[in-house]
């Protein structure tokens, strides 16, 4: 069953987009390199998760007034976009981190590798057909492939509602000490690439958008239960806009640009941290994952051109931007 959640977005003139989330999980038989660890990821629970992805503010709207989409929108037929040449497969720069510890230097002590998911697994049926429409994006396995460089690749055309996701087959633990790492390439920040994690019961069980980009910029956001009936959820974000139930957190590191990056989501005793290329980018204090013994989440990587009725580059009827996300690996550490 596919469940969708209303999406409301902050809006701002000429600004970049808000945020999203993702998860690494235990692979099916033969899916990855399993390593013995002290903890075992709990199985997913409850009904299929209801998820939210926040669209970025439209360029033409002068005031940041978030809007909500209907709970279960009826998908209109995807228009045929003007053909675009495929984005070339880039060669990653720099060295990849070792497999036994997270890339972020501050995380290398006491976090043994639990398992690794390689490109063939990430592009396979266990990951390429999420059953719960993460980010209101229906499964689109034809847009997921193993490219000529051997990486899992997610492609979008720029047509309205053209999107694709890969997602862990089960939920993964978020208790203190767990770290999820992805070596990922993002072709551009005009479409809607994201690396995020979210709980089964949205927004009460939280959502961390470690990478979420649109309109040329990237933001990190944490979503949780709404502070009032006027909002779909509460949010702590690095974006600069003001709206109901939202607070701003300042990053301590450098943001990323399109290209290859190693991104770590590190769960702590006081909340969650996001690292970019080995350096801490932002720390978010939250009590959702720290206030319960089990709050497993789905790990998701996604690429979305635009939603026809969302606050994004397709809001005015314009064609979106074709793009791709490529993944070298996803790793789980404890």
Secondary structure per residue as TSV (DSSP state, phi and psi in degrees):
chain	resnum	aa	ss	phi	psi
A	1	X	-	360.0	138.4
A	2	X	-	-106.1	124.9
A	3	X	-	-116.2	135.0
A	4	X	-	-120.9	149.8
A	5	X	-	-115.3	145.0
A	6	X	-	-57.8	144.6
A	7	X	-	-114.9	125.5
A	8	X	E	-118.7	152.1
A	9	X	E	-133.7	147.7
A	10	X	-	-76.2	147.8
A	11	X	-	-125.5	143.9
A	12	X	-	-157.6	145.8
A	13	X	T	-66.8	125.5
A	14	X	T	61.2	23.7
A	15	X	-	-100.6	172.1
A	16	X	-	-93.1	172.2
A	17	X	-	-81.1	164.6
A	18	X	-	-80.4	-150.3
A	19	X	-	-119.2	174.5
A	20	X	-	-142.3	-156.7
A	21	X	-	-160.1	176.9
A	22	X	-	-156.5	179.9
A	23	X	-	-160.4	138.8
A	24	X	-	-93.3	147.2
A	25	X	-	-145.8	170.7
A	26	X	-	-67.2	129.6
A	27	X	-	-83.0	154.0
A	28	X	-	-66.2	175.4
A	29	X	T	-51.7	125.6
A	30	X	T	77.1	12.7
A	31	X	S	-83.6	-27.6
A	32	X	E	-160.8	-173.8
A	33	X	E	-91.1	108.6
A	34	X	E	-88.4	137.8
A	35	X	-	-128.2	134.7
A	36	X	-	-59.5	134.0
A	37	X	-	-139.7	162.6
A	38	X	S	-71.9	-23.1
A	39	X	-	-114.7	152.7
A	40	X	-	-119.3	130.1
A	41	X	-	-64.5	127.6
A	42	X	-	-70.4	155.3
A	43	X	-	-72.9	159.3
A	44	X	-	-62.2	156.0
A	45	X	-	-136.2	161.8
A	46	X	S	71.0	-171.9
A	47	X	S	-74.2	166.4
A	48	X	-	-52.8	137.7
A	49	X	-	-65.8	143.5
A	50	X	-	-93.6	129.2
A	51	X	-	-122.3	157.3
A	52	X	-	-133.4	135.3
A	53	X	-	-121.5	128.8
A	54	X	-	-86.1	125.5
A	55	X	-	-77.8	151.6
A	56	X	-	-75.4	164.0
A	57	X	-	-69.2	139.3
A	58	X	-	-69.8	148.1
A	59	X	T	-68.3	-30.2
A	60	X	T	-85.4	-8.3
A	61	X	-	-94.2	122.6
A	62	X	S	-77.5	-22.1
A	63	X	S	-119.9	141.1
A	64	X	-	-77.3	83.3
A	65	X	-	-115.5	102.2
A	66	X	-	-63.2	145.4
A	67	X	E	-119.8	161.9
A	68	X	E	-117.2	144.0
A	69	X	-	-95.5	162.7
A	70	X	-	-68.2	152.0
A	71	X	T	-58.6	-39.1
A	72	X	T	-133.2	77.5
A	73	X	-	-64.6	144.5
A	74	X	-	-87.1	122.7
A	75	X	-	-70.5	128.7
A	76	X	-	-86.6	157.2
A	77	X	-	-57.7	139.0
A	78	X	-	-72.6	122.9
A	79	X	-	-67.6	154.2
A	80	X	-	-81.3	115.8
A	81	X	-	-78.2	161.7
A	82	X	-	-63.2	130.0
A	83	X	-	-56.1	136.3
A	84	X	-	-123.3	148.0
A	85	X	-	-72.3	140.2
A	86	X	-	-62.5	146.6
A	87	X	-	-68.4	135.1
A	88	X	-	-65.6	146.5
A	89	X	-	-76.4	116.8
A	90	X	-	-81.3	161.8
A	91	X	-	-97.7	124.5
A	92	X	-	-63.1	144.9
A	93	X	-	-103.7	154.8
A	94	X	S	77.2	172.1
A	95	X	-	-90.5	150.6
A	96	X	-	-83.4	150.1
A	97	X	-	-67.8	161.8
A	98	X	-	-68.6	156.4
A	99	X	S	-80.0	-16.8
A	100	X	S	-88.3	-18.6
A	101	X	S	-138.0	156.6
A	102	X	-	-61.3	156.1
A	103	X	S	-68.1	-38.2
A	104	X	S	-63.6	124.5
A	105	X	G	-57.1	-38.4
A	106	X	G	-68.6	-12.7
A	107	X	G	-106.4	0.6
A	108	X	-	-73.0	-18.9
A	109	X	S	-93.7	126.3
A	110	X	S	77.3	22.2
A	111	X	-	-129.7	79.0
A	112	X	-	-68.8	151.7
A	113	X	E	-67.9	130.8
A	114	X	E	-94.3	-49.8
A	115	X	E	-164.2	157.6
A	116	X	E	-127.4	138.9
A	117	X	E	-110.9	117.5
A	118	X	E	-89.0	168.0
A	119	X	H	-54.0	-41.9
A	120	X	H	-62.0	-36.7
A	121	X	H	-69.5	-45.0
A	122	X	H	-64.3	-31.0
A	123	X	T	-88.2	-6.9
A	124	X	S	-83.6	178.4
A	125	X	T	-65.1	-23.5
A	126	X	T	-67.9	-25.7
A	127	X	T	-113.8	-28.8
A	128	X	S	-85.9	2.4
A	129	X	S	-133.2	65.7
A	130	X	-	-56.5	135.6
A	131	X	T	-87.6	-9.7
A	132	X	T	-113.0	18.7
A	133	X	-	50.7	59.0
A	134	X	G	-58.8	132.0
A	135	X	G	67.0	25.7
A	136	X	G	62.2	26.8
A	137	X	-	-111.5	114.8
A	138	X	-	-67.5	152.2
A	139	X	-	-52.8	136.4
A	140	X	-	-141.3	63.7
A	141	X	G	-61.3	-24.1
A	142	X	G	-67.2	-18.9
A	143	X	G	-92.3	5.9
A	144	X	E	-113.5	132.5
A	145	X	E	-148.3	168.9
A	146	X	E	-100.8	110.8
A	147	X	-	-80.8	-179.5
A	148	X	T	-67.1	-18.7
A	149	X	T	-89.1	-3.4
A	150	X	S	88.8	15.1
A	151	X	-	-103.5	153.2
A	152	X	E	-72.8	131.4
A	153	X	E	-127.5	134.2
A	154	X	E	-112.4	122.6
A	155	X	E	-117.3	138.9
A	156	X	E	-127.8	154.9
A	157	X	-	-96.5	-21.0
A	158	X	S	100.6	-7.6
A	159	X	-	-71.4	150.2
A	160	X	T	-57.3	135.1
A	161	X	T	67.0	10.7
A	162	X	-	-85.8	114.4
A	163	X	E	-150.3	167.2
A	164	X	E	-156.3	145.3
A	165	X	E	-139.9	151.9
A	166	X	E	-121.7	146.6
A	167	X	E	-149.2	146.1
A	168	X	-	-57.6	140.2
A	169	X	S	-65.4	-23.2
A	170	X	S	-135.3	168.9
A	171	X	-	-76.5	159.0
A	172	X	B	-122.9	151.9
A	173	X	-	-69.8	149.0
A	174	X	-	-123.6	17.5
A	175	X	S	-69.0	160.4
A	176	X	T	-54.3	132.7
A	177	X	T	108.2	-20.2
A	178	X	-	-80.2	139.2
A	179	X	E	-132.6	136.1
A	180	X	E	-121.0	128.1
A	181	X	E	-128.5	137.3
A	182	X	E	-131.0	135.1
A	183	X	E	-98.7	107.4
A	184	X	E	-134.1	144.8
A	185	X	E	-110.9	134.5
A	186	X	E	-121.9	121.0
A	187	X	-	-71.5	-36.7
A	188	X	-	-161.0	164.6
A	189	X	S	-106.0	18.7
A	190	X	S	-90.4	-28.5
A	191	X	S	-88.2	-147.1
A	192	X	E	-131.8	65.8
A	193	X	E	-77.8	149.2
A	194	X	E	-158.7	151.1
A	195	X	E	-130.6	116.1
A	196	X	E	-152.6	163.5
A	197	X	E	-132.8	146.2
A	198	X	E	-151.0	152.9
A	199	X	E	-87.9	167.6
A	200	X	S	-63.7	-40.3
A	201	X	S	-102.3	95.1
A	202	X	T	-93.1	135.4
A	203	X	T	-94.8	0.7
A	204	X	T	-56.2	-34.4
A	205	X	T	-95.4	10.9
A	206	X	-	84.1	161.6
A	207	X	E	-152.4	127.9
A	208	X	E	-112.7	121.7
A	209	X	E	-100.8	96.6
A	210	X	E	-76.4	-31.2
A	211	X	E	-138.0	127.2
A	212	X	E	-154.1	115.0
A	213	X	E	-127.4	148.9
A	214	X	E	-170.7	153.3
A	215	X	T	57.0	28.1
A	216	X	T	94.0	2.3
A	217	X	E	-141.3	161.7
A	218	X	E	-120.4	141.5
A	219	X	E	-135.3	156.8
A	220	X	E	-112.1	135.3
A	221	X	E	-141.2	148.9
A	222	X	E	-119.7	126.3
A	223	X	E	-112.5	140.5
A	224	X	E	-152.7	-172.9
A	225	X	S	-55.8	139.6
A	226	X	-	-63.5	143.4
A	227	X	S	-82.9	-13.9
A	228	X	S	-154.7	166.2
A	229	X	T	-70.6	-14.6
A	230	X	T	-79.8	-8.8
A	231	X	S	-123.0	151.2
A	232	X	S	-76.2	-27.6
A	233	X	-	-162.9	173.7
A	234	X	E	-100.5	157.8
A	235	X	E	-147.6	137.3
A	236	X	E	-116.7	122.5
A	237	X	E	-146.1	157.0
A	238	X	S	-82.8	-5.5
A	239	X	S	-71.9	156.6
A	240	X	-	-90.6	-1.5
A	241	X	-	-84.2	159.4
A	242	X	-	-114.3	129.0
A	243	X	-	-160.3	175.3
A	244	X	T	-56.9	136.0
A	245	X	T	61.4	26.7
A	246	X	E	-118.9	136.4
A	247	X	E	-126.4	155.1
A	248	X	E	-106.5	137.0
A	249	X	-	-118.2	140.2
A	250	X	-	-93.8	130.7
A	251	X	-	-69.3	156.4
A	252	X	S	-111.5	-5.0
A	253	X	S	-127.3	-175.0
A	254	X	-	-82.3	139.5
A	255	X	-	-75.9	169.8
A	256	X	-	-102.5	162.2
A	257	X	-	-121.6	168.9
A	258	X	S	-53.6	146.7
A	259	X	E	134.1	-164.2
A	260	X	E	-85.2	135.9
A	261	X	E	-149.4	148.6
A	262	X	E	-101.4	120.6
A	263	X	E	-117.1	130.2
A	264	X	E	-117.3	134.4
A	265	X	E	-109.4	114.5
A	266	X	E	-115.4	119.2
A	267	X	E	-88.3	132.4
A	268	X	-	-124.1	178.6
A	269	X	S	-72.5	-10.4
A	270	X	S	-122.3	1.3
A	271	X	E	154.4	-131.7
A	272	X	E	-142.3	145.5
A	273	X	E	-123.9	148.0
A	274	X	E	-120.2	128.5
A	275	X	E	-114.0	138.9
A	276	X	E	-116.3	121.6
A	277	X	T	51.2	42.3
A	278	X	T	88.3	-2.2
A	279	X	E	-119.5	139.3
A	280	X	E	-62.8	127.4
A	281	X	E	-98.1	-47.7
A	282	X	E	-155.7	148.4
A	283	X	E	-116.5	130.3
A	284	X	E	-120.1	121.8
A	285	X	E	-86.0	128.5
A	286	X	-	-150.5	157.5
A	287	X	S	-114.5	8.8
A	288	X	T	-74.3	-56.5
A	289	X	T	-78.5	-24.8
A	290	X	T	-85.7	-14.3
A	291	X	T	-98.0	8.7
A	292	X	S	-143.9	159.8
A	293	X	S	-80.7	-22.3
A	294	X	-	-144.0	119.6
A	295	X	-	-142.1	62.2
A	296	X	-	-65.5	151.1
A	297	X	E	-133.6	157.2
A	298	X	E	-81.9	144.0
A	299	X	E	-107.4	128.3
A	300	X	E	-135.2	139.3
A	301	X	E	-120.1	133.3
A	302	X	E	-145.0	161.0
A	303	X	E	-143.4	116.6
A	304	X	E	-129.8	129.0
A	305	X	-	-66.9	-56.3
A	306	X	-	-179.5	161.8
A	307	X	-	-105.8	132.6
A	308	X	T	-57.3	-34.6
A	309	X	T	-106.2	11.5
A	310	X	S	-93.3	170.9
A	311	X	S	-84.8	80.5
A	312	X	S	-153.5	-168.7
A	313	X	T	-68.2	-10.1
A	314	X	T	-96.7	-0.2
A	315	X	T	-60.1	-33.4
A	316	X	T	-94.5	9.4
A	317	X	S	92.0	2.1
A	318	X	-	-73.9	154.3
A	319	X	-	-73.0	139.3
A	320	X	-	-75.5	-172.4
A	321	X	-	-106.0	128.1
A	322	X	-	-68.4	148.1
A	323	X	E	-169.4	179.0
A	324	X	E	-150.3	155.1
A	325	X	E	-119.4	131.6
A	326	X	E	-120.2	144.3
A	327	X	E	-129.8	124.1
A	328	X	E	-84.4	-36.2
A	329	X	E	-168.5	162.4
A	330	X	E	-127.8	132.0
A	331	X	E	-124.7	145.6
A	332	X	E	-116.2	127.9
A	333	X	E	-119.9	155.5
A	334	X	-	-120.5	360.0
